[in-house]
Amino acid sequence: MLYGLLDYIFWGLAIAAFGMSVWALVHAIKTPAKAFPAAGKLSKNLWLVFTGLATIFTLASASGYLGVGFAMLNIFTIASVIASGIYLADVKPAVNEYRGGGSNQGPYGPW
C-alpha cells in the first residue's frame, strides 16, 4: 500500500512540475523580445529553449506514471524544475516591468 501511495505523491509532484514549466513557457512566449535585454536577462530565444525543453522533460516524467514515458526522477527533470523556477522567480518579475500597455492598470497602479 505504501508503494502505491508514494506513486501518487510523485505523480502529483510531476504534474505540478509540468504545470510550472508550461506556465513559464507561456509567459516567455507572450513577453516581447525587447523586454529581456532591457531587464538585463538572457535573450527571449534562450528562455524559450530552456522553458520548452523543461516542458518536454516534465511532460515525459508526468506521463511516465501512466506507462507512456519516463517514470523515474532523473537529472533532466530536476534541471527542468530548476530552469522553470529560475524563470518564474527571477526573469518573470524583471520582464513584467517592461511588458508595457498592461490592461490591469488602475488609476492608482496595478490591481
Disulfide bonds with the S-S distance in Angstrom:
none
